[in-house]
Amino acid sequence: MEEGGARRLFSSRGKESQMSATRSLPRVAVTMGDAAGVGPELCLRLLQEPEALGAAVLLVFGDAALLRRVARACGLPEPGRVVAAGEFQQGATPEGPAVVDFANLDAGAVRPGQVQPECGRAAYQYIEAAVKAALEGRVAAIATAPINKKALRAAGVPYPGHTEMLAALTGSRRVCMMLASEELTVSMATGHIGLNRVPQSLSVERVRETIALTAGAVERFQGRAPRLGVCGLNPHAGEHGLFGEQEEERFIEPAIRAAREAGIDVEGPVPPDTAFVPERRRRWDAIVCMYHDQGHIPFKMLAFDTGVNITLGLPLVRVSVDHGTAFDIAWTGRARVRSMIEAVRWAARLGAAEKARRKS
């Protein structure tokens, strides 16, 4: 789609052929994230990107006045179509890209690059509304811009990140985080917790369910049964009990055996320090990691701009950028939109596939 064509989609006077094209695309709710970070700029850039506009009908759940302020600061076009959140919640459904405006921020009072409770509270409200729209079938998927954990805490929101928040909002018993890219795909058995809490948070069930969620997701992505690697927790995967408290023997190895009995092709526990070297990681379609940084560090080294974060185990499709709010460059016009585009593309594809699966 040409650049001018992308802008014309905002107009209700667009050609009928353009409207027909957008009707055939899945609707993706894009949550604006923390208003003081790069999320607003990413949303503005996304609404101008032919690649994103060609993949989905984008509905940005955010604050129109704040987006206009950021557009002026970054030299970007302002959003052309705005629908009040109340109207959307009562059934109004834009045919083309639009901002669903919650008007819950004093745009002039928001300070870029600073933790503010009102921004945390607003970010949560966008997510809450997007989840409701997805569960009602009004959007096919959710793509989320980054939120700030300190702002959430300051606002009294009792979740450390999207994964935990989405699990609570959907009543999902077991979820896990997956980072996906062409270079590497990883999932994590534990999430946003301190390293000192990881060993006590592991169990045979938790590792087994992470393997099963990962295998199911990768099979849906690529249309064939995957081959998985599973990292150990300790250096050299414990060295037969030499390091750690035998977490490999107590939790990881029994989980791998149970996964194999369920028909999953899985190898491990493998030493984490060699799992990600090229000749090893190419043997597997995904690698199950035991904690946050064990997977995030190699993934972001290989796919920082092109990777996405997918929450597994939800009754909806949620994909996110794989980076944070980047307060240091907020509202400066320097945010890179590639990961946000990839999040929308993945969300649209997975949302359409999930809709087709449920119909079959």
N, C-alpha and C positions, 0 to 999 in steps of 0.2 A: 504494500500500500504506500502510495506517495505521501510525502509530508503534508501537503495540502489536504489530501483525502482524510488523513487522520484528524485534522482540525474540523473538517466538515461533519464528521460524525457527531460532534457536539450539538449541531444545529437540528432543530425539529423540522427544518425545511430541507433536509437532505434528500437525495434522490431515493426513490422507492427501492432501487436495486441495492443501495447501501443499507437500508433498513432491513431488507430481506436477509442480507448477509449477516448482519449482527444478530438477527433472530435465531440463526442457525448455530451461533456460538454459545458455549456454556457461559453462564454468568459466574463471575468470581468476585467475591467480596474482598477488597483490599483494605485492611485496617491500617490507619495512619501511624500507629505507634506513638511514641513519646513526642509530643509537640516541640520540645526543646532540642531534639536530636535531628538526625538526617532523614527521619521518616517522611515529613512533609515534602522535602525536596524530592525524595525518591518517588513519591506519589505523583507529584507534578511532572517529573520527567517521564514516568510511566505512561501518563495520559497523552504524551506526545510521541510515544515509541510505536512505529508501525508494527514491529514484531510482536509487541504485547497486544496491541489493538487487533491484530489479526488472529490472535489465539483465543481471546475471550472478550466478553462484554464486561468492562471493568466498572465496579461500583466501589468507590473509595468511601469507606466509613470514617468520617473525620469531621473537621471543623472548617467550613468554607472561608470564614473571615481569616483564620490563621493561615490557611493555604494561600489566600490572596496576599497576605503580608509577606510570606516566605517567597512567593513568586516575584514580588517587587524587589526583595533583597537579593535574589539570585539571578534576576534578569530573565525569568521564565514566563511563558504565557500563563495567565490565570485560568482556572477551570471554567469551562463554558456552560456547563449544565449542572444545576444544583437542585436537589430535591430535599425538602425538609424531612428529617428523620421520622417525625410523626406521620407525615403523609406516606412514607415508605412502609412504615409499620402497619398502617391501615390498608395497605394493598397497592399503593402506587408503585408501578414497576417501570423504570426507564427502559426504553428500547435500545439506547446506546450508552456509551460511557458517561458516567455522572458521578458527582459527589453527593453522598447521602449525609446531609449536614445536621450534626447534633447540636451545634451552637452552644456547646457547654464550656467554652473557654472565653475569657476576656483576651482577645488576640493581642491587644496593645500591651497587656501586662506580662505576657509570656517572655521570659528571658532566655535566648538561645544558649545552649551549652551549660545550663544550670539545672540542678535537681529541684523540682517543684512539685509539691503534693498534688496540685490541681492537674498537672500533666499526667501524673500517674493514675489519678482517678479517671480522667478522660480516656486514657489509653485502655483501661479496663472496660469502660462502658462501650467503646467501639468493638472490642473483642466479644463482650457479652451479647451485643446485638447481632454481630456477624454469626455467632454460634446459633442463636435462635433462628436466624434466616436460613442457615444451612440445614438445621434439623427440620424446619418446615418445608424444605425443598425449594425455597425461593432463590437460592444460589447453589451452584454445583460444588463449590469449594471455597476455601478461605486462603488467602495469601497475606501473611502478616509482616508489616514493617517492624523494626526493632523497638522493644520497650526497655525501660530502665528499672532495674530491681530496687534501687534506692528510692526512686520516686514512687514506686508501688508501695513500698513499706511505709514511706512518709504519709501516703494517702490511706493507710490502714487496710490495704489489699493484702490478704494473708497468703500470697503465693510467691515463690521465688522466681517464677518464669512462666512462659507460655505452656510448657508441657504439663506442669502441675495444675495450672489454671484451667486448661481445656479438659483435663481429666475430671476435675471437680464439676465444671459446668455441664458436662455430658454424663456424669455418673459412671465413668469408665473405671473398671476395677484395676486393670493393668495396662499401662501404656509404656512406650519407650521412645526415645529420640533416635532418629536415623538421619545421617548426613549423606547425601547422594550426589554423585557427579560422574562424569565419564572416566575420571582418573581413579576414583576410589569411592567406595560406599562403606560406611561404618554405622553400627548401632551401639547403644550404651545400655548396660544392665542397670546402672544407677545414674541418677541425674545431678541436679544442682545441690550437692551436699559436700561437706568438707571431706578431705582425704581421710581424716581420722574416723569417719563414720562409714566409709566404704566397706571394710571387711564385715562389720556387724550388719550391714544392709544386704549382704549377699545371702542367697539360699539356693538350694537346688531348684525350687520352683521358679524363683525369679530369673535365674540364668536360663532355665529350660524355656520359659515363656518368652524371654527375649530372643532366643534362637528361633522359636516357632513364629513369632511376629515378624522377625527379619526374613525368614524363609518364605513366608506367605506373601509379604510385600514384594520381595525381589521377583518371585515367580509371577506376580501380576504385572510387574514392570516389563519383564523380558519374555514372558510367555513360555517359560520352561522351568523345570526344577533347578534350583540354584545349588552351587557348591559353596559352603561357608567355612571360614576359619574362625576359631574362638581363641582369644588371647587369655593367657594366664593373668593372675593378679600380681604376682611377685616377680622379682628379677629371675630370668631364666625359667619362668613358669614354676617357680618354687624349688627347682632342683631336687625333686623327690623329697620335699619336706625340709630341706636345708634352710630355706628362707620363708618367713611368714609363719602363719599358724595353720598350715596345711589346708588353706582355702581351696587350692586346686583339687586335692584329694577329697575334701569334704563336700564341696559345692559344684565345682566346675566339671570334673570328670563324671560324676553321676548324671549331671544335666546333659552332657554330651551323649552319654549312653542312652538316656531316655529319648533324646532327639533322634538318634539313629534308629531306635526301635520304632519310632513313629514314621520312619522312612525318609528322614532328612539326611542329605549328604553333607556331613560336617566333620571337620578335622580339628584336633586340639586336645588339651590346651597347648598353644604354641607360645614360645617366648616373645613377649611384647617388643623387645628390642630388635628383633629380626622379622617381625610379622609384616612390616610395611616396606621392606626393600623390594625393588621391582620384581625380581624373579620369584619372590614368594607371594606378594599380594596379587599378582596376575593369575595365580592358581585358583583364586576364589572370586565369587561374584560379590561378596560382602564379608566384612570382618566384624564379629561381635566383640566389643570391648567391655571391660569391667567398670570403668568409671569415665567421667567427663573428659578430662584432658588426655587420657590414653587414646581416645579416638579423635578429639578435636585438633590436637597439635599436628599429627601427620596430615589430616584432611585439609586443614587450612594452609599448610605449606604447599599442598598440591592443587587446591581448587578454591582458593579464597574468593575469587570473583565469579566463579561459575557454579559453585556448589549451592545446594539448598538443604534446608532442615525440614524433615517430614515427621509428623507425630504419628506413630503407629498405635493401633488399638482403639482408635476413636470411631464413633458411628458417623463420622464425616471426614472429609479430606481437608487437611490443613498442611500448608507448605509455607516456609518462611525463608528469608535471607539467612545466610550463615554468619552474619556479623552483628555487631551491636550498634548502639545509638550514635557512636562517633561524635560525642559532644565537642571535641576539639575542632571539628570542621562544620558544625551545624550552621546552616543558613548562609554558607559562604559560596555556594555554587560549585563545590568541588566533590560532592558525593557521586560515587560511581554506581550506575543503575543496573549494571549487568546481572548481579545476583537477584535483584528484584524482578527483572525480566524472566530469568530462569525460574523463579518461584511461581510466577504467573503461568508460564508455559507448563510446568509440572502440575500445578493445581488444575489447570484446564484439562490436561490430558487424563490425569487420574480421576478427576471429577466426572468426566464423560464416561470413562471406563467403568467407574463404580455405578453410575446410573444404568449403563447397559447391563452390567452384571446383575443388578437387582431386578431388572425387567425380565431377564432370561430364566 
